[in-house]
Amino acid sequence: MAGAGMKDIKRRIKSVESTMQITKAMELVSSSKLRRAKEKVEKSRPYFNILQETIQKILDNTKSLKSAYTQEREVKHSLYIVIAGDRGLAGGYNANIIKASLAEMEGKNPKIIPIGRKASEYFGKRGYDVAEDYLNVAESLDFIDAALITSLADELYRKGQVDEVYVCYTEFVSALTQTPKIMKLLPLQLQANPADIISSLEFEPSPEEVFDKIIPRYLEGIVYSTIVDAFASEQGARRTAMESASDNASDMIDSLSLLYNRARQASITQEITEIVGGAEAIK
């Protein structure tokens, strides 16, 4: 009876050890991907900052800028670009961003552009109006992917099919902390700063045309950076989840090993007792 119990415990220990090997491997992979994602964020920032400075200069040096990108409308339809992961096993990463997105959409008539398999599955299965989904783009993201996503949002906005555009993503704070964020993309909410006006600054052919040409590039930069930020957050969350799972597996192995040793000692004690009892019976 004790032997059968020991076999079960030993089989369980081997099973947990196999699981721990997988979680350790996933933790290492996530750490590597996280490092590359952080490098991508750092490389994209100078481009994004220059675009933002140029837009601000146009606003600061134009008295009455008229653009479809800044005009407030009556909101009838809203577009949400929701960035989640393509895989699970990342703690509460996917659930948290979807929960934050749903809270922002409440009471509105939303159209969705899901990025990532988890977002696509969630909104697709629940009958939401999905404009187009993008799967498996975050890990190998380049500016062409960001341009395709942005051009769809831009087209829907300029045609009047949506009246405002938001991006829902997870901000990477650290490997241990990731925060769901909702950012309004359109209409733009930039404010002019009169103190920075440069009277000699001119834009050709006109400030409006330069502004309308730059804004799509600016939006591409935002979409690109938010996807990269979200991917870094996903890897950080997965790394933390796999590290926790590995620690739990190690604790479980220690507990099972102690249980196995106790069962083994009990088995040995029983065998000794049986031998001594048999010897006494022979006498």
C-alpha positions as CSV (number, residue, x, y, z in Angstrom):
1,M,0.0,0.0,0.0
2,A,2.8,2.4,1.0
3,G,4.8,1.4,-2.2
4,A,1.8,2.3,-4.4
5,G,1.6,5.7,-2.6
6,M,5.3,6.3,-3.1
7,K,5.0,5.6,-6.8
8,D,2.2,8.1,-7.2
9,I,4.3,10.8,-5.3
10,K,7.3,10.1,-7.5
11,R,5.3,10.3,-10.7
12,R,3.8,13.6,-9.4
13,I,7.3,15.0,-8.7
14,K,8.5,14.1,-12.2
15,S,5.4,15.8,-13.7
16,V,6.0,19.0,-11.7
17,E,9.7,19.0,-12.6
18,S,8.7,18.8,-16.3
19,T,6.4,21.7,-15.9
20,M,9.1,23.7,-14.1
21,Q,11.5,23.2,-17.0
22,I,8.9,24.6,-19.4
23,T,8.1,27.7,-17.2
24,K,11.9,28.3,-16.7
25,A,12.4,28.2,-20.5
26,M,9.4,30.5,-21.1
27,E,10.8,32.9,-18.5
28,L,14.2,33.1,-20.3
29,V,12.5,33.6,-23.7
30,S,10.3,36.4,-22.3
31,S,13.4,38.1,-20.8
32,S,15.1,38.0,-24.2
33,K,12.1,39.4,-26.0
34,L,11.6,42.1,-23.4
35,R,15.2,43.3,-23.9
36,R,14.7,43.6,-27.6
37,A,11.3,45.3,-27.2
38,K,12.9,47.9,-24.9
39,E,15.6,48.6,-27.5
40,K,12.9,49.1,-30.1
41,V,11.1,51.7,-27.9
42,E,14.4,53.6,-27.4
43,K,15.2,53.7,-31.1
44,S,11.7,54.9,-32.1
45,R,11.6,57.9,-29.7
46,P,13.8,60.4,-31.6
47,Y,11.6,60.1,-34.7
48,F,8.4,60.5,-32.7
49,N,9.8,63.5,-30.7
50,I,10.8,65.4,-33.9
51,L,7.3,64.9,-35.3
52,Q,5.7,66.1,-32.1
53,E,8.0,69.2,-32.0
54,T,7.2,70.1,-35.6
55,I,3.4,69.8,-35.0
56,Q,3.8,72.0,-31.9
57,K,5.7,74.6,-33.9
58,I,2.9,74.8,-36.5
59,L,0.3,75.2,-33.7
60,D,2.4,77.9,-32.0
61,N,2.9,79.9,-35.2
62,T,-0.6,79.7,-36.7
63,K,-3.4,81.9,-35.4
64,S,-6.3,79.9,-36.7
65,L,-5.4,76.4,-38.0
66,K,-8.3,74.6,-39.6
67,S,-7.9,70.9,-40.0
68,A,-10.1,67.8,-40.0
69,Y,-7.7,66.4,-37.4
70,T,-8.4,69.1,-34.8
71,Q,-12.1,69.7,-35.5
72,E,-14.4,68.5,-32.7
73,R,-17.6,66.7,-33.8
74,E,-20.7,65.3,-32.3
75,V,-19.7,61.8,-31.3
76,K,-21.9,59.2,-32.8
77,H,-19.4,56.4,-33.4
78,S,-16.0,55.8,-31.7
79,L,-13.1,53.7,-32.9
80,Y,-10.9,51.8,-30.5
81,I,-7.5,50.3,-31.4
82,V,-7.2,47.6,-28.7
83,I,-3.7,46.1,-28.3
84,A,-3.5,42.8,-26.5
85,G,-1.3,39.7,-26.8
86,D,-1.3,36.8,-29.2
87,R,-0.7,34.3,-26.5
88,G,-1.7,33.7,-22.9
89,L,0.2,32.7,-19.8
90,A,1.0,36.3,-19.1
91,G,-0.8,36.8,-15.8
92,G,-3.6,39.4,-16.0
93,Y,-2.1,41.2,-18.9
94,N,-4.8,40.5,-21.5
95,A,-7.7,40.6,-19.1
96,N,-6.6,43.9,-17.7
97,I,-6.4,45.8,-21.0
98,I,-9.7,44.3,-22.3
99,K,-11.4,45.3,-19.0
100,A,-10.0,48.9,-19.3
101,S,-11.2,49.1,-22.9
102,L,-14.7,47.9,-22.1
103,A,-15.0,50.5,-19.3
104,E,-14.0,53.3,-21.8
105,M,-16.5,52.0,-24.4
106,E,-19.4,51.8,-22.1
107,G,-22.4,53.8,-23.4
108,K,-20.8,54.4,-26.7
109,N,-21.2,52.9,-30.2
110,P,-17.7,51.4,-30.7
111,K,-16.0,50.1,-33.7
112,I,-12.9,48.0,-32.9
113,I,-9.5,47.4,-34.5
114,P,-8.1,44.5,-32.4
115,I,-4.3,44.0,-32.4
116,G,-3.3,40.6,-31.1
117,R,-5.2,37.2,-31.1
118,K,-6.6,37.6,-27.6
119,A,-8.3,40.9,-28.4
120,S,-9.5,39.6,-31.8
121,E,-11.0,36.5,-30.2
122,Y,-12.7,38.4,-27.4
123,F,-14.4,41.1,-29.5
124,G,-15.1,38.8,-32.5
125,K,-16.9,36.2,-30.4
126,R,-19.1,38.8,-28.7
127,G,-20.5,40.4,-31.8
128,Y,-18.6,43.8,-31.7
129,D,-18.2,45.7,-34.9
130,V,-14.7,44.8,-35.9
131,A,-13.3,46.9,-38.7
132,E,-10.2,44.7,-39.2
133,D,-8.0,42.6,-36.9
134,Y,-4.2,42.3,-36.9
135,L,-2.7,39.1,-35.6
136,N,1.0,38.2,-34.8
137,V,2.3,41.7,-35.8
138,A,3.7,42.9,-32.4
139,E,6.8,40.8,-32.2
140,S,8.1,41.6,-35.7
141,L,6.5,45.1,-35.9
142,D,7.9,47.6,-38.4
143,F,6.6,51.0,-39.6
144,I,4.8,49.4,-42.5
145,D,2.5,47.5,-40.1
146,A,1.9,50.7,-38.1
147,A,1.2,52.6,-41.3
148,L,-1.4,50.0,-42.4
149,I,-3.2,50.1,-39.1
150,T,-3.1,53.9,-38.9
151,S,-4.3,54.4,-42.5
152,L,-7.4,52.4,-41.8
153,A,-8.2,54.5,-38.7
154,D,-7.4,57.7,-40.6
155,E,-9.7,56.6,-43.5
156,L,-12.6,55.8,-41.2
157,Y,-12.1,59.2,-39.4
158,R,-11.8,61.3,-42.5
159,K,-14.8,59.7,-44.1
160,G,-16.9,60.4,-41.0
161,Q,-17.6,56.8,-40.2
162,V,-16.1,57.4,-36.8
163,D,-15.9,60.7,-34.9
164,E,-13.1,60.0,-32.4
165,V,-10.2,57.5,-32.3
166,Y,-8.7,55.9,-29.2
167,V,-5.8,53.5,-28.7
168,C,-6.0,51.1,-25.7
169,Y,-2.6,49.7,-24.7
170,T,-0.5,48.6,-21.7
171,E,2.3,51.0,-20.7
172,F,5.5,49.4,-19.7
173,V,6.7,50.9,-16.4
174,S,9.1,48.1,-15.4
175,A,9.4,44.3,-15.6
176,L,7.2,44.1,-12.6
177,T,4.7,46.8,-13.4
178,Q,2.5,47.3,-16.5
179,T,-0.4,49.8,-16.5
180,P,-3.4,49.8,-18.9
181,K,-3.7,53.1,-20.7
182,I,-6.4,54.8,-23.0
183,M,-5.0,57.5,-25.3
184,K,-7.2,59.7,-27.5
185,L,-5.7,60.0,-31.0
186,L,-8.3,62.0,-32.9
187,P,-9.4,64.7,-32.9
188,L,-6.0,66.0,-31.7
189,Q,-6.0,67.8,-28.4
190,L,-2.7,69.7,-28.7
191,Q,-2.6,73.3,-27.4
192,A,-0.6,76.2,-28.8
193,N,1.9,77.9,-26.5
194,P,2.1,81.7,-27.3
195,A,5.4,81.9,-25.5
196,D,7.0,79.8,-28.2
197,I,5.9,81.8,-31.2
198,I,8.6,82.5,-33.8
199,S,7.3,85.2,-36.1
200,S,9.7,84.5,-38.9
201,L,8.7,80.8,-39.2
202,E,6.9,80.0,-42.5
203,F,5.3,76.9,-43.8
204,E,5.0,76.0,-47.6
205,P,2.6,75.7,-49.3
206,S,0.5,76.5,-46.1
207,P,0.5,75.5,-42.4
208,E,-2.7,73.5,-42.9
209,E,-1.2,71.4,-45.7
210,V,2.0,70.8,-43.9
211,F,0.0,69.9,-40.7
212,D,-2.3,67.5,-42.6
213,K,0.7,65.8,-44.2
214,I,2.6,65.4,-40.9
215,I,-0.4,64.2,-38.8
216,P,-0.6,60.7,-40.4
217,R,3.1,60.2,-39.8
218,Y,2.7,61.4,-36.2
219,L,-0.2,58.9,-35.7
220,E,1.9,56.1,-37.2
221,G,4.6,57.0,-34.6
222,I,2.1,56.8,-31.8
223,V,0.6,53.5,-33.0
224,Y,4.1,52.0,-33.5
225,S,5.3,53.1,-30.0
226,T,2.1,51.9,-28.2
227,I,2.3,48.5,-29.9
228,V,6.0,48.1,-29.0
229,D,5.2,49.4,-25.4
230,A,2.4,46.8,-25.1
231,F,4.6,44.0,-26.4
232,A,7.3,44.9,-23.8
233,S,4.5,44.9,-21.2
234,E,3.3,41.5,-22.3
235,Q,6.8,40.0,-22.1
236,G,7.3,41.6,-18.6
237,A,4.0,40.2,-17.4
238,R,4.8,36.7,-18.9
239,R,8.3,36.7,-17.4
240,T,6.8,37.6,-13.9
241,A,4.1,35.0,-14.3
242,M,6.6,32.2,-15.4
243,E,9.0,33.2,-12.6
244,S,6.1,32.9,-10.1
245,A,5.1,29.5,-11.6
246,S,8.6,28.2,-11.4
247,D,8.9,29.3,-7.8
248,N,5.6,27.6,-7.0
249,A,6.7,24.4,-8.8
250,S,9.9,24.4,-6.8
251,D,8.0,24.7,-3.5
252,M,5.6,21.9,-4.6
253,I,8.6,19.7,-5.4
254,D,10.1,20.3,-2.0
255,S,6.7,19.5,-0.4
256,L,6.3,16.3,-2.4
257,S,9.9,15.3,-1.8
258,L,9.3,15.6,2.0
259,L,6.1,13.6,1.6
260,Y,7.9,11.0,-0.4
261,N,10.7,10.7,2.2
262,R,8.1,10.3,5.0
263,A,6.3,7.6,3.0
264,R,9.7,5.9,2.4
265,Q,10.6,6.0,6.0
266,A,7.2,4.6,7.0
267,S,7.7,1.8,4.4
268,I,11.1,0.9,5.7
269,T,9.9,1.0,9.3
270,Q,7.0,-1.3,8.4
271,E,9.4,-3.8,6.6
272,I,11.7,-3.8,9.7
273,T,8.7,-4.4,12.0
274,E,7.6,-7.3,9.7
275,I,11.1,-8.9,9.7
276,V,11.4,-8.6,13.5
277,G,7.9,-10.0,13.9
278,G,8.8,-12.9,11.6
279,A,12.0,-13.6,13.5
280,E,10.2,-13.6,16.8
281,A,7.6,-16.0,15.5
282,I,10.3,-18.5,14.3
283,K,11.8,-18.5,17.8
